[in-house]
Amino acid sequence: MLQHRSMPSAAALFGLCCLATPADAGHCVRATAQVVDTASVDNYGATTVAAKLSGATGSAQSSTDLATGEMKVFATTSGGLLSDPLRLATAGAVSAFDDEIRFNISGADDTTRTVIQISAIFHSVRDADLAGSYTTNSSYSVNGIGVLGFNVSKAGGSFLEDVYIHRNGVTTRHNESAEYLSASSTFEVVGANPVIMLAGTTGAFVGRNATVNALNTARVRFDLPAGVTFTSSSGIFLSAANPLPEPATWAMLIGGFGLIGGAMRSARREPALELAA
């Protein structure tokens, strides 16, 4: 019989996550999903897990793609009784990667300092009833130091969300709850051929009667100065990536979708015109 347990952290789901990869590998990709105490791990593809216990169901899914820089997660639960913790499902999914990146900086010497900009988007759709709870986040680090991240959470007993964006150790509260979050940050490298370890993690964790759908993806890119290129240990990092829309473009797209939806609703309300004979 499945027993209810609180949802573990991302690190607990992974064990040591990508750090468990042999040091000489230079990169790793992992995806894992868990519902109550049923788990499945697939290092190089999508993983899906589902469980059903008395009165409660849950499912989770995740995938990671170095070539596109995409991390996708999904977790959902339904049913269950608050009065019986054995009939409540929790679900979670984590996607992660790390890759050794070598920059090639034209005209630089051993003392040259170069600022690299990193940009990311995080698209997640969340839903829960009043008692439902969830947390979803996406973050990136360079040499183990966080440079950029997003965090969205909702506690049981409230419909309000807490939305935060993290940049180089500085956390700011986002005033609006949005499906699309985008941000940029920077880090500095030194030398003509500096090497960094870039790591990314995206997670979704839900309590009762809640859903986080981030299968629309978290994506990352480098905005490189002129004369700067990079290669990766994996040989494929961002090799098939599509350009990230700029924040203004996101705003136009979202606004356009809203106008289209409004026009469709208006059209449904208008009576049909009859042509006179």
Order of alpha helices (4+ residues) and beta strands (2+ residues): alpha-beta-beta-beta-beta-beta-beta-beta-beta-beta-beta-beta-beta-beta-beta-beta-beta-alpha
